[in-house]
Amino acid sequence: MGTAAAGAVMLGAVAGAKSLAPHITVAGKKMDIPVAAPALAAGIPSTWDYTADVVVVGNGGAGASSAISAYDSGATVLILEKAPKGLDGGNTGVSGGASGIFTPLTDMITIANMACYGLIPLDVVTAFCTQATALPAWLTSLGATTQLAPRTAGVPPSLYAAYVSPDLNMNNMTIAVPAFSYPTKTQPTGSMGWGSDLFAFLDNCRVSRGIPILYETPATQLIQNPLTREVIGVVATTWTGQGINVRANKGVILACGGYEYNPEMYSNFAAEQPRTEYQAFAGSPYNTGDGVTMAQQVGAKLWHMKKRDIPFLAAKVASQEIGVGVRLGSIGKGCSGATTKPIIYVNRKGQRFMNEYFSTGHQDSTEPYDDFFEGWQAVEGYDYCDWPNIPFYAIFDSTTMKSGPLPNDTKLSGYWVIHNLYSWSPDNSAELAQGWIVSADTPKDLGAKITCRDFYGNIVGMDPVGLDATVTAWNAACAAGVDNAFGRPAKTLHPFVTPPFYAVELCECPVNTDAGPARDKYSRTLGVNNMPIPRLYNAGELGSMWGVLYWGGGNVPEALGMGRVAGAHAAGLPSWI
């Protein structure tokens, strides 16, 4: 047997192994066949199908960074990815790709600690901030071009203004390959979104190192030495349905995202209201909580499990049929819809129930948090056991319909249709034909055509008289320039004047969950006794430290920075075998 080069893995001579060939990518590295490992204790496999020093579960921003870091530290690496090739990338691949970094470092630590409300150990916060500020240099060393653009943080200045130095300099770091001028960019990868370019760059770094990846091979269980509690491998299932044992000589890194697409887990931990069918998610549909379950099975401690990212709004029926949240860029504050087009939100009685002009996404640091959350409370209807404002609908006229696709803010929303699984029609006509949008010549007829289920699942229709009265009242408010009902700003009061009229059912659309196994400053997974579980790490969205307040541009630098930490630390361990 030859010695495997760094980055290569060893493929065991097992039945069906050759059938994996189309689903494994290796660039320029030899794949050796090892001698089967002996069973050291009860529960440890006597044979292994694959072997590497470091096994990474998940090929998103955290997984790719972990793998690159472990490889560059001298370890052999294998990545297991649940998604098919081309749909990997995790939530980094469908993110804005930006990293919120601030200088000096001491101020960034202060702000991050306050954003975590002091609930995360300070050494963990410090490790993140240190890695985040080092991120531009690391990416540059890999061949990327980074760009710094001034931007306020996604954290209210009132939270930290009295606690930072006069030298505080806030920047938003945006990375792409090739470089582009913020905020305008080209689409070199052919996909939508800055994060897709960032992930494409990281994945190219993986390929150039010959780090192999098994696609459509979800990890299902960690292999733990029952005597030492060391995590020494992973059980996975291949695309053919074959179970395989993957040995990790030094460590396993869980970088497989959150649980947003696990309805039971989401309902138990994060949902403000328990009916998850009224939720869609803008992140990767492969984030089904696998890392949470596997970590629990070996005794991991979980933290801030209720944490989800701030919701956007999505087209409910379209999202359900496509399988991923379709964020509507033309509806809501921060997008063009609420400021320049006639759009209102109504409940099943056809009545407005809120000021529609509120942020429908990541928190705007210039907007009071109380105003922001009042919007979501109105949507969710906290005061009623019937949740009367769910379902709810965007109502608009031909002015909005003809102004372009509803997900029309291509700079910041189009990419939420993950990896172009669906291409929205330029004039919304295809979606109208599919029934995702309902139309009628008058508001009353529109109300009569809308059929929905109430919160208990009963089929009900919208009150057509109520909708007609609401549109009449809205047009009167627009003519007067004053919204006495909900106080919407005058600049957003645009009347309905051009039939036909349209409706699209909306739902909340969070991006991700920042929850999972607790970790220390080395990204080691902590057990229920607060001690590291030997040879187990977690990075990225899985177990993110952002458990209280969303940090604008915080997920990407945490994924990349703490992924680097996990990879290097795991590579530095002595082999257990």
N, C-alpha and C positions, 0 to 999 in steps of 0.2 A: 504494500500500500504506500502511495506517495503521501507526503504531508500536504494537507490542504492549504492553499494560499489564503491570505487574509481576505475575508469576505466570502469565501467558498463555504458550502455546507456539504455534508456527507449524506448520500442517499443509500439507504439500506436496501438489500436485495429482498424485497417482500413482494407478495402477489399483488399485481395491479399497479406497482410503482411506476412502470413505464407509461401507463395511461395518463399520468399527470403531466407528461411532457408539454402538451399544448398550453397548460395553465401555469407553467413556471417560467420565469424569465431570469436568465443569467447572462451577464455580459463579460465574455472573455475569461471565465474562470472554470477550472476543471472541477467536476463533481466526483468525489471519491466515494468508494463503498467501504464503510468501516466494519470492523469486527463488532459483533453484537455485544452490547454492554452486559456485564453480569448483574444479576439481581442482588442488591446489597442488603435489602430488607424487605419485609412483607409490604406489598403495595407498589413496589418499584418494578417497572417492566423489565423483563429479561432481554428484550430486543427493542431496538429503536429504529424507526423508519427514516428519520432525519436527525442530524446532530449539528449543532453550532455552539460557539461559545456563548453568544447572546441571542436569544429568541425574542423578537419584537412582535407584539400582537397589534396589528393595525397600521395601515400605511397612509396616515394623514400627516399634518405638519409635525405633530409630536413624534409619531412613529418614524418618519423619514429622518428627522433630526437626531433621534436616538440611534438609529441605525448608522447614520453617517459618523456620528461621534464615536460610537463603539468601534466601528471599522478603523477610523483614523487613530484610535487608541491601541490598535493592534489585534483586535478580536475578530473572529469569524462571526458572521451575522446571517440570520435567516428571518424574513418577515412573513407572517401569516396574515392574509387579508381576506375579509369576508366578502367584499364586493368583487364583481368581475373587473377585469382589466379595462381601464378607461372610465370607470365609475368610482375609482378609489380617490383618495384625497381628503376624506373626512370632511369636517366642517371648515378646515383651512381652505380647501378647494372651492368652497362656495361662500367664502367670507369676503370682506372688503380687502383683505390682505395687508391691512395697516397695523402698525404697532405703535401704541401710545407710549412714548419714552420722554422722560423729563430730566433735566439736569439743574442743579448738581444732584449727585446720587443721594445725598442726605435728605434733600427735599422730596425726591421721589419715594424714598422709604417712608418718610412722614406721611405723604399723601396716600400711599398704598396701605399703610397701617390703619389710617383713619377710614379708608374705604372698606376695609375689613372689620371696622369697629373694634379693633384690638382683639378679635376672636381667633386669629391665626397666629401661631407662634412667631415672634419677631424675627427669629433666624430664618424661618421659611420666607417671610416677606422680604427680608434682606437678600436672600439668595435669588429670588425672582428679580428684584430690582437690579441687582448686580449683573445678572445674565441679560436682562433687557437692554441695559445701557451698553453692553458689549456686543449686542446683536449686529449692528451695522458693520463692525470690524470683522465679525465672523463671516457674515454673508459676503462681504467684499473679498475675504480670503478664499472663498469658494468660487469667486468669479462673478458675483452678482453686482449690479449697480444699485445703490440705495440713494434715496432722496429724502431730504428733510423739508417739511413744509409746516409753517406755523399753524397751530390749531389749538383751540382750547380743549382741555381734557373732557371726557365724558363723565366728569365728576363735578358736582356743584362747587364753584369757587367758595361759597359761603362755608363749606365744610372745612376748608384748609387755609383760607386766606390769612388768618392770624397766626399761623404756625410755620410758615415757610420763610425763607430768606429773600432779600430783595433781588438776589441773583437768579431766582427761579426762571427757567426758560422751558416753556412747554412746546413740544414739537410733535407732529404726527409723522412717523416714518412710513413711507410707502415704498414697497419693493416690487420690482417687476423685471423681467428679462425679455427683451431689451428694455432699457430705461425709457421712461415716458415722463412728460411734464404733468405734474399734478394740477388739476384733476382730470385732464384729458389724456386718453390713452388709445393705443391701437389694440387690436385683438390678435397678437401673434400666435396664440394657441388655437384660435378658431372657436374658443369657448367664451363664455361671458363672465366677467368679474375679475377683479385684480387678484383675488386669492387663487384663482385657477392658474394665473401666471406664476405666482409664488410657488405653488405646489409643483407646477411643471418644472420649474428650476430645481427644486429640491429633488424631484424624482430623477431628473437628469444626472444630478450628483450621485444618486444611488446607482444608477445604471453604469456610470463611468467607473464606479468602484467595483462593479461586478457583484453587488449585493443581491442575492436572489430573493424572489418573492413568490409565494404560492397564492394565486388568486382563487377566489371562490372556496376558500378553506378556512371557515370560521373555527376559532379555538372554542372548545366547549368545557374544558376542565383543566385545572392546574395539577401537576403531579408533584406531590409533596412527600419528602422523606418522613415517614412517621416517627422516626427516632430523633432526628435533628430539627424537624420542621422546615428544613430548607426546601425551597421550590426549585426543583431540578428539571422540570420539563412541562410540556403542554400536550394535552390530548386535543386533536382537531379532527374535523370531518372534511374530506375532500369533495370536490364537485361531483365525483362519482358516487358519493355516499360511503366511501371507505373510511374507517376510523384509522388514524395514524398516531403514533407516539413520537414526539419531537423532543430530543434531549437538549437541555441548555446546560453546558458545562459550567457557566459562570453566573448567569442570571436570566430572568424573564422580565420583560418590560411590557406592561399593559398600557397600550395607547389606543384603545378601541372606542373612544368617545363615550357619550352619555347614554341616557335611557329615554330620550324624547319619543322614540318610536316603539316603546313598550307600553301599551295602553294600561296594563295592570299596574306597572311600576309608576308610571306617570300619575295615574289617578290616586295611588296611595301616597305619593310623596309630594307632588308639585302642583296639582291642579287646584285652582281657586274654586272651581266648581267641578263636581265629580263626573260629568258626562263628557268623556273625552271625544265623542263624535263631533262635538262643537269646537274642536281644536284642530289646527293643522300645524305643521312644523316646517320651517324653512331650511333646516339642516339636512344632513345626510340621512336617508332612510335606512341606512345600515347601522345606525346608532340605536341598538335595542337593549342596552343595559347588560351585555354579556360580561363586561369587565366587572360590573358591580357584583353579579352573581358569582363569578369565579373567585373574586377576592373574598367574598363572604364565606365561601366554602373552605377557605384556608385560615379563617379567623380574623379577617381584616376589620378594622374599625371604620365606620362610615361617618362622614361629617356633612353638615348643612344639606341634607338630601332634598329639602324643599326648593332649593335654588334653581330658578329658570331665568333665562334671559328675558328682557322686556319684550312683549309681543309686538308684532306688526299686525296688519290686517291682511287677510287672504280671501280669495274667492273659494268658498267652502266646497261647492259641488265639484268645481274644476280640480281642487286640491285632492279631493277624495278619489276622483277618477284617475288622475295622473299618478297619485301615490306620494306626492310631496307638495308642501305648501307653495301656492302661487301667490306671492306677495303682489298687491296692487299698488304700483307706484303712483298712480294718478289720484289716489284717494288718501287724504290725510295731511296734516301739517308736515312741513319739511319737503313735501312734494308739490307738484303744480296744481293738483286737483282742488284742494280746499281753498286755494287763494284765487284761482282764475276761472273756475268752472262751476256750474250749478250742480252741487252734490249735497244731499242730506242723508242722514241715517234714520231709519224708522224701525219700530218693533212690529210684532205681528198685528197690532191694532192699527197700524198705519200711522203711528204718532212718533214725532221726534221725541227723544228722551235725553238729549245731551247736547253740549256744545261740540260739534264735530271737529272743531279746530283745536286738536290736541295732537301731540306727537304720537305717531303710530310706529315707533321703532325705538332705536337706542336713545337713551335720555339725552336731551339737549341741555347742555350745562347752563344755558341762559334762561331756561324755563323752570319756574318753581316746581319742586317735586309734588307739592300738594295738588297743584292744578293738573299735573300729569296723571297722577293716580286717580283723581276724580273721574277722568275719562274712562279708565278701565272699570272703575266701580259702577259707573253708569251702564256700561256694556253688560257687566256680569249681574247687575241687579241684586246687590247684596241684601237689600231690605225685604226680599220676598222669597218665600220657599219655592214659588213657582218659577223663579228666574224669568220674569215676563219679558225682558229685553233680549232674550235668546230664544229663537233665532232673530237676527236683525239683518237689515238690507240697506244697501246703498241705492238711492233713487236719483236718477239723472235724466237729462233730456238729450236730444240729438247733438247739441253743442259738444257735450262730453263724448258721446258715442263716436262722433266723426273726427275728433281731435287726435286720434291715434289709439294704439292698443292700451288697454287699461293698465297692464304692467309696463308703463312707458318710460319710467325713469331709468334708462339703461345704465347710467353711471353707477347707481346704487341699489337697484332692485331687480333688474332683469336677470341677474345671475342666480337669483334664488330659485329659479326653475332649474334644478340641479343638473349640471352637465348637459343642458339642452335636451332633456327627456321630452320636452314638448316645446313647440314653437308657436307662440300666440300669433294669430292673424293680424296683419297691419290695421285692418278696419273693424276688428272684433266680430266680423260676420260669421266666421267658423264657429266661434263660441256661442253666438246667438243661435245658430242652427243646431248646435248640440244641446241646447237647453240650459247652458250655464248662465245665460243672460235671458231675461224675460222682457218682452216688449208689448206695448199696446198704444192705441191712439190717444187715450185720455188717462189721467191718473186713476179715475174710478175703474176703468176697464183693466188697468194694470193691477190694481189691488185685487180685482176679481180673478185674475189669472194666476196669482201667486198661491201655490199650495205648499204648506210647510207642516212640520210636526212641532207640537209644543214640547216643553221640556220633559213631559212624561211620555212622549212618543206618540201621542194622539195626532191624527191627521187633522189639521185645521187650515183655514184660509185666512188671508189677511182681510181686515175690514176695509172694503172698498170706499165706503163713505168716509171713514176715518182718514184714509190716505188722501182722498180728494180735498178734504177740509185742511189737512196738513199742508198740501202744496199751495192751496189758496192763501193760507196764513203766511207761508214762507214767502210767496211773491209779494204780499203786502209788506212784510218786514223788509224785504229788499228795496221796495219802492220808498219806504220811509228811511232806510239807511240805519235802522236800529233793530236788533234782535232782542226784544223784550223777554222772550221765553227763556233763552239760555245764554245771552250775552256774547254771541259770536261776533268777532271784530267786523266793522263795517266793510273793510277791504275784501272780506270773504263772502259778502252777501250778493249772490248772483242769481237772478230769478230763472225759473223754468219758462221758456218762451217758445221753444221749437219742438213740436211733436215729430215722431212718436216719443213716448217715454219708456224708460228702461229701469230694470231692477236686477241686482245681483246679490245673492245671499253672501254675507260676510261671516268670518269667524276669526278668532284670535289666532295668531301665528307666531309663537315663540320660535327662536332660532335654536337654542340649545339648553342643556342643563349643566350647570357648573357644580356637580355633586359627585360623590362616590367615595372611594377609599381615601382615608387620611394619609398624608405623606409628610416626610421630614425634609430638611433642607437639601438632602441628596436625592430626593424623589423616591426614597425607599418607602414601601407601603408599610403602614403601621398596623399592628395587631390591636386587639381590644385592650391589651395591657399597656398600650402606648409604646411598645418596643417594636423595632423593625422586624418584619417577617423575613427571615434570611433569604437572600437572592431574589426578592420580589420587588419590583418598582412599578410605579404608575405615573403617567405624564399626560399633559394636555387637558382636554375637557374632562376626562375621567379623574375625578378627585381634585378639580381645579380649586384654587384657594379663594376664588371670588364667590363667597358664599352669602354675601349680604347685599352688596351694591354692585351693579354692573359698572365695570371700568371701561370707558370708551377706548377701544384698541387694546384691550388687556388680554384677550384670549390668545391671539396669535403670538405675541412675545413670550407668554407663559408656555405655550406649546413648544415653540422652538427652543427657548432658553432652558427650560427645565428638562426638555427632551435631551438636550446636549448633556446636562448634568447626569441624567440617568444613564445614558449610553457610556459616558466616560467612567462613571463609578462602577457600573457592572463589569466593564472590560477590565478594570483593575483588580477584580477579585481573583483569588486563586481558584483553579478548577476543583470541583468537588470529586471528580473521578480520577 
